[in-house]
């Protein structure tokens, strides 16, 4: 076996196997980290299923904190987030600025289906007067400004990011509405509960690939050593 390892062919093969094992290890570790992130998010959602709090805009709140907001929607602040499918249908998320006595907050009101043309804006009205929104805190990243609009209407954006909104709002997060009074005319976007089991299975799968690579290396090395005897 040692004689075979001294050959250039086997040295090259060993290097390839080692690189593969290291790569599988990194991929497995990444999947474990993703599973842990989802587990933490699941815990946060569970904790959030409590009595909603009335937040101030300057508060830093964990994701999935349950909150309640009361105020009026700024009429000209509606933004439609493109390419947001729901139940197999393409559509838009409806985002609007809610003005309250504790600050101005962006609210994901819900979802509307897309029309036949992408260069036209859905017809969505704002609830009149005072509204109360119950929902969950979601992070509002900075993102990138939408410079090349390609003929899109001014009220359409590609993601929920402060750089694409007309004003940043007073909070570093937005609220994903789950209930509104009066009742919304749009479809409420459900909060997706993270499932870490899929990432755990992927992590185990990459470890199995690494084990197969090691086993294969030993198998072919022993077979070649026996043939040389």
Secondary structure, DSSP 8 states (H G I E B T S, - for coil): -HHHHTSHHHHHHHHHHHHHHHHHHHHHHHHHHHHHHHHHHHHHHHHHSS--B---TT----TT-EEEEEEEE-GGG-EEES---BTTB-EEEEEEEEEETTEEEEEEEEEEE--S-TTS--------S-EEEEEEEEE----------TT--TTEESS--GGGSSS--SSSEEEEEEEEES--SSB--------THHHHHHHHHHHHHHHHHHHHHHHHHHHHHHHH-
